[in-house]
């Protein structure tokens, strides 16, 4: 199925709403055409493609809401899904938190979410990129496993109050793990972009290969507090937990690190190092996202943390109305200001410390302090006198990103990266942190 243009999507959704007999009706359509290739043990294991379309219709009578979904777009199916949503609405109990659908919205111009280079990706492209990756693995006597996926998609919504929104996007994601033949060394790299011309599979694989070869023969260090250099992929899986927990309702109801006694919050308080500024911007050229959210609200450039101060929280429309504040939606991407140093510069400035390639298996220990636990993996190295001296065995850590960002020593140049935990995309710097807490050793590679 071809991707619908803005005009074609608008015409289709008008047809859907024409069948409605509800007091309010809203229709959302999502389409994605994706392809992928997977490899393991130095050979391709699977390759395929998926094309899917989903139409979601929500009908409301008063505060009673019914939602029905279908993946067929002929006239009979459109009429059927609208009728089904109305039947479900009549059967549903009243929702005390129901909010009327939005009217027309003003959306800022979209960033470069759609790239022709990505839309043109075909099986031959994917195969050639994986061939490049496998050659590097074999030339270095390493064993590779990886995944390359690309997609072309669009989303559109319309309701009976006059709202209409549309956005088309593309994406390409790549990750690879390389291991030594004896299984004692491991390296990892991941990349994700809207524009495939920015993806260099060979360069990412060479980085993973270097770490895999270099991490053989890891030595054990005593657990404790260390100065660490977190590469962006490692920093993001901690940092994103701050981002996920900036919900205004959670803070108001005492369920987050931003809560205070008596139903108050820490909005406006300085909680982090003054070098920490985090914002989102759907039009950012390096991290473009949709200019609207799934409920139709407009996305805009918002600073969430300004020089260490909690500057904004996000709110559902219901909770914002209850608290008489702006209904700020949660952002799609994370952007953090950094410095001018490279990761190599951070290493050179470190007398004693540990370089962390990746953190994984992140779990919450204490939501009130954002204390997290997890493990290092895929390349952990001891630094002494500004040089990487030798690989070290992996650690389990217990650390809060709030504490971490108060123990900040230096920030590097922001890089686009992808979370290995949530798949969130971000533009964040490598970070040099003092007194990072490692609690035990792990024999995992």
C-alpha positions in Angstrom: 0.0 0.0 0.0 1.4 3.4 -0.9 1.8 6.2 1.6 -1.1 8.6 1.5 -0.4 12.3 0.9 -1.8 14.9 3.3 -4.6 15.6 0.9 -5.4 11.9 0.4 -5.4 11.2 4.2 -7.7 14.2 4.7 -10.2 13.0 2.2 -10.2 9.5 3.7 -10.8 10.8 7.2 -13.6 13.1 6.0 -15.3 10.0 4.6 -14.9 8.2 8.0 -16.5 11.1 9.9 -19.3 11.3 7.5 -20.6 8.0 8.8 -20.7 9.2 12.4 -23.9 9.7 14.4 -22.1 10.3 17.7 -22.0 13.6 19.6 -18.3 13.7 18.9 -16.1 11.5 16.7 -12.4 11.3 16.1 -10.5 9.2 13.6 -6.8 8.3 13.6 -4.9 6.5 10.8 -1.5 5.1 11.1 0.5 3.5 8.2 4.0 2.0 8.2 6.0 0.2 5.5 9.1 -1.3 7.0 11.9 -3.7 6.0 14.6 -5.4 8.1 17.5 -7.7 8.0 18.9 -9.7 10.9 22.3 -11.4 11.2 24.0 -13.6 13.8 27.1 -15.8 14.0 28.5 -13.9 11.0 25.6 -14.8 8.6 22.2 -13.4 7.7 19.4 -15.2 9.6 16.2 -13.4 8.5 15.0 -10.7 6.2 11.6 -9.3 5.7 9.1 -6.5 5.4 5.9 -5.4 7.0 3.2 -3.1 5.6 0.4 -2.3 8.0 -2.4 0.3 8.3 -4.6 0.9 11.3 -7.7 3.0 11.5 -8.9 3.9 15.0 -12.3 5.5 15.5 -13.4 7.0 18.8 -17.0 8.0 19.4 -18.4 9.8 22.4 -21.9 10.4 23.8 -21.5 12.7 26.8 -18.7 11.2 28.9 -19.2 7.7 27.4 -16.4 6.8 25.0 -16.1 3.8 22.6 -13.1 3.0 20.4 -12.9 0.5 17.6 -10.0 -0.4 15.3 -9.8 -1.9 11.8 -7.2 -2.4 9.1 -9.4 -2.3 6.0 -10.2 1.0 4.3 -13.1 0.1 1.8 -16.3 2.0 2.3 -18.1 -0.9 4.0 -15.3 -1.3 6.5 -15.2 2.4 7.3 -19.0 2.4 8.0 -18.6 -0.8 10.1 -15.8 0.5 12.4 -17.7 3.8 13.0 -20.8 1.9 13.9 -18.9 -0.4 16.2 -17.3 2.5 18.1 -20.7 4.0 18.7 -22.1 0.7 20.0 -19.2 0.4 22.4 -19.7 4.0 23.6 -23.3 3.3 24.4 -22.3 0.3 26.5 -19.4 2.1 28.3 -19.7 3.6 31.7 -19.1 7.4 32.0 -15.5 8.3 32.2 -15.0 11.0 34.9 -11.8 12.1 33.3 -13.1 12.4 29.8 -12.2 15.5 27.9 -14.0 16.8 24.8 -12.0 16.4 21.6 -9.9 19.4 20.6 -10.9 21.9 18.0 -8.5 23.2 15.2 -4.9 23.6 16.3 -2.0 25.6 15.0 1.1 23.4 14.3 4.5 24.7 13.7 6.3 23.7 10.5 7.5 20.1 10.7 11.3 19.4 10.9 12.9 17.1 8.4 11.1 14.0 9.6 10.9 12.5 6.1 14.0 11.8 4.0 13.9 10.5 0.5 17.2 8.7 1.1 15.4 6.6 3.8 12.3 6.1 1.7 14.4 4.7 -1.1 15.9 1.9 1.0 15.3 -1.5 -0.5 16.5 -5.1 0.3 19.7 -4.6 -1.8 20.6 -1.6 0.3 20.1 -3.5 3.5 22.1 -6.5 2.3 25.0 -4.4 1.1 25.2 -2.6 4.5 25.2 -5.9 6.4 27.8 -7.3 4.0 30.1 -4.3 5.0 29.5 -5.1 8.7 30.2 -8.8 8.3 33.4 -8.2 6.4 34.8 -6.1 9.3 33.8 -8.8 11.8 35.4 -11.6 9.7 38.6 -9.6 9.0 39.1 -9.1 12.7 38.2 -12.7 13.7 35.1 -11.6 15.5 31.6 -12.9 15.6 28.8 -10.4 14.7 25.1 -10.2 15.5 23.0 -7.2 14.4 19.8 -5.7 13.1 19.1 -3.1 10.4 15.5 -1.8 10.1 14.0 1.0 8.0 10.5 2.5 7.8 8.3 4.9 5.9 5.2 6.0 7.8 2.5 8.6 8.2 0.0 9.5 10.9 -3.2 11.6 10.5 -6.1 12.5 12.6 -9.4 14.4 12.2 -12.4 15.0 14.4 -15.9 16.5 14.2 -14.7 19.7 15.9 -12.6 20.6 12.9 -9.2 19.4 14.0 -6.9 17.9 11.3 -3.2 16.9 11.6 -0.8 15.0 9.4 2.8 14.1 9.4 5.0 11.7 7.3 8.2 10.3 8.6 11.1 7.9 7.9 13.5 6.1 10.1 16.5 3.8 9.9 18.0 2.0 12.9 21.1 -0.1 13.2 22.7 -2.0 16.0 25.5 -4.5 16.2 27.2 -6.6 18.8 30.6 -8.1 18.1 32.3 -10.8 20.2 35.7 -12.4 20.2 35.7 -16.0 19.0 36.3 -17.3 22.5 33.4 -15.3 23.9 35.5 -13.2 26.3 35.3 -9.8 24.6 32.3 -7.8 23.4 31.6 -4.5 21.7 28.4 -2.7 20.7 27.3 0.2 18.6 23.8 1.5 17.7 22.7 4.3 15.4 19.3 5.8 14.4 18.3 8.6 12.0 15.5 10.0 10.0 17.9 10.4 7.1 19.7 7.3 6.0 22.5 9.3 4.4 23.7 10.0 7.9 24.1 6.3 8.7 27.5 4.8 8.4 27.2 1.1 9.2 30.9 0.3 8.6 32.0 3.1 11.0 29.7 1.9 13.7 30.8 -1.7 13.2 34.5 -0.7 13.4 33.9 0.9 16.8 32.2 -2.2 18.1 35.0 -4.3 16.7 37.7 -2.2 18.4 35.8 -2.6 21.8 35.3 -6.4 21.3 39.0 -7.0 20.6 40.1 -4.6 23.3 37.8 -6.1 26.0 39.4 -9.6 26.0 41.1 -10.6 29.2 39.1 -8.3 31.5 40.5 -7.9 35.0 38.4 -7.6 38.2 38.3 -4.3 40.1 36.9 -3.9 43.5 33.3 -2.4 43.5 33.1 1.1 44.9 32.7 4.7 43.8 34.6 5.6 40.6 34.9 8.5 38.2 33.2 7.3 35.1 32.9 8.4 31.5 29.5 7.4 30.2 29.2 7.3 26.4 25.9 8.7 25.2 24.3 5.2 24.8 25.1 4.5 28.5 24.1 7.9 29.8 20.7 7.9 28.0 19.3 4.9 29.7 19.7 6.7 33.0 18.8 10.2 31.8 15.6 9.1 30.2 14.2 8.1 33.6 14.2 11.8 34.6 12.4 12.6 31.3 9.8 9.8 31.9 9.1 11.1 35.5 8.3 14.7 34.7 4.6 14.1 34.6 2.8 16.8 36.6 0.1 14.5 37.9 2.6 12.0 39.3 4.4 14.9 41.0 1.2 16.4 42.4 0.1 13.1 43.8 3.4 12.3 45.5 4.5 9.6 43.1 7.8 10.9 41.7 11.1 12.4 42.6 9.6 15.8 41.9 7.0 15.5 44.7 7.0 17.4 48.0 4.9 17.1 51.1 1.5 18.6 51.1 0.8 18.0 47.4 3.5 20.4 46.3 6.2 19.8 43.6 9.7 20.8 43.0 8.8 22.8 39.8 11.0 25.9 39.8 13.7 24.4 42.1 17.3 23.8 41.2 17.9 20.1 41.5 20.9 19.5 39.2 24.2 20.9 38.2 23.9 24.3 36.5 25.5 22.9 33.3 22.4 20.6 32.8 19.9 22.0 30.3 17.5 19.7 28.6 14.9 20.6 26.1 12.8 19.3 23.2 12.2 20.8 19.8 10.1 19.0 17.1 11.8 21.2 14.4 15.4 20.4 15.5 17.3 19.5 12.3 19.2 16.7 14.0 16.3 15.2 16.0 13.1 16.1 14.2 9.8 14.7 15.6 6.1 15.1 14.8 4.7 18.6 15.4 1.6 17.1 17.1 0.8 14.5 19.7 -1.5 11.5 19.6 -4.3 13.5 21.1 -3.9 16.4 18.7 -2.0 18.8 20.8 0.7 20.9 19.2 4.3 20.1 20.1 6.6 23.1 20.6 10.1 23.9 21.7 10.1 23.5 25.5 13.0 23.7 28.0 12.4 21.1 30.7 15.5 21.7 32.8 17.2 25.1 32.5 20.7 25.3 34.1 19.7 22.7 36.6 16.3 24.1 37.4 13.1 22.1 36.8 11.3 24.5 34.4 8.4 22.6 33.1 6.3 19.5 33.7 4.0 17.8 31.2 0.3 17.3 31.9 -2.7 15.4 30.5 -5.5 17.7 29.4 -7.7 16.5 32.2 -5.1 17.1 34.9 -4.1 20.5 33.4 -7.7 21.6 33.5 -8.0 20.4 37.1 -4.9 22.3 38.1 -5.6 25.3 35.9 -2.2 25.1 34.1 -1.2 24.7 30.5 -1.7 21.2 29.0 1.9 20.6 28.0 2.3 17.3 26.2 5.3 15.0 26.8 8.0 15.3 24.1 9.1 12.7 21.6 12.9 13.4 21.9 15.5 14.5 24.4 18.1 17.2 23.6 20.8 18.1 26.2 23.3 20.8 25.8 26.9 19.8 26.1 30.5 21.1 25.8 33.2 21.0 23.2 35.1 17.9 24.3 35.2 14.6 22.5 35.0 11.3 24.4 38.8 11.0 23.8 39.3 14.4 25.4 37.3 13.3 28.5 39.5 10.2 28.7 42.7 12.3 28.5 41.5 14.5 31.3 40.9 11.5 33.7 43.6 10.5 36.2 41.8 7.3 37.3 38.4 6.2 36.1 36.2 3.8 34.1 34.9 4.1 30.5 31.4 2.7 30.1 30.2 1.8 26.6 26.7 0.6 27.6 24.4 0.1 30.6 21.5 -2.3 30.4 18.7 -4.1 32.3 17.8 -0.9 34.1 15.4 -1.4 37.0 13.9 1.0 39.6 15.0 0.6 43.2 13.4 3.8 44.7 11.0 5.9 42.6 11.1 8.8 45.1 14.9 9.3 44.6 15.0 7.7 41.1 17.6 5.2 42.4 18.2 2.7 39.6 20.2 -0.5 39.2 21.6 -2.2 36.2 24.8 -3.6 34.7 27.6 -2.5 32.4 28.3 -4.5 29.3 30.0 -4.6 25.8 33.2 -2.8 26.7 34.1 -1.5 30.1 37.7 -0.2 30.5 40.0 1.2 33.2 41.5 4.6 32.6 44.8 5.7 34.2 46.7 9.0 33.6 44.5 9.8 30.6 44.8 6.5 28.8 42.8 3.3 28.6 45.0 0.8 30.4 43.0 -2.5 30.3 39.5 -3.9 30.1 37.7 -4.6 33.4 34.9 -7.1 34.4 31.4 -5.7 34.3 29.8 -4.2 37.3 26.3 -3.9 38.8 25.6 -0.3 39.7 23.1 1.5 42.1 22.8 5.1 41.0 20.3 7.9 40.6 20.5 10.1 37.5 19.6 13.0 39.9 22.7 12.3 42.0 24.7 11.6 38.8 23.9 15.0 37.4 25.0 16.7 40.6 28.3 14.9 40.4 29.0 16.2 36.9 32.6 16.9 36.1 32.5 17.5 32.3 30.2 17.2 29.3 31.3 16.4 25.8 29.8 17.1 22.3 26.2 16.0 22.0 25.7 13.0 19.7 22.5 11.4 18.4 21.9 8.1 20.1 19.2 5.5 20.7 18.2 4.1 24.1 18.8 0.3 24.3 16.0 0.2 26.9 13.1 2.2 25.5 14.2 3.0 21.9 13.8 6.7 22.6 16.0 8.9 20.4 18.1 11.6 21.9 20.8 14.1 21.2 23.0 14.0 24.3 26.7 14.4 25.2 29.1 11.9 26.8 29.4 12.6 30.5 32.3 12.5 33.0 30.8 11.8 36.4 32.5 11.4 39.8 31.6 9.0 42.6 29.5 6.7 40.4 28.5 3.7 42.6 29.4 0.2 41.5 28.0 -2.3 44.0 29.2 -5.7 42.8 31.0 -7.6 39.9 29.3 -9.5 37.1 30.9 -12.4 35.1 28.7 -11.6 32.1 30.4 -10.2 29.0 
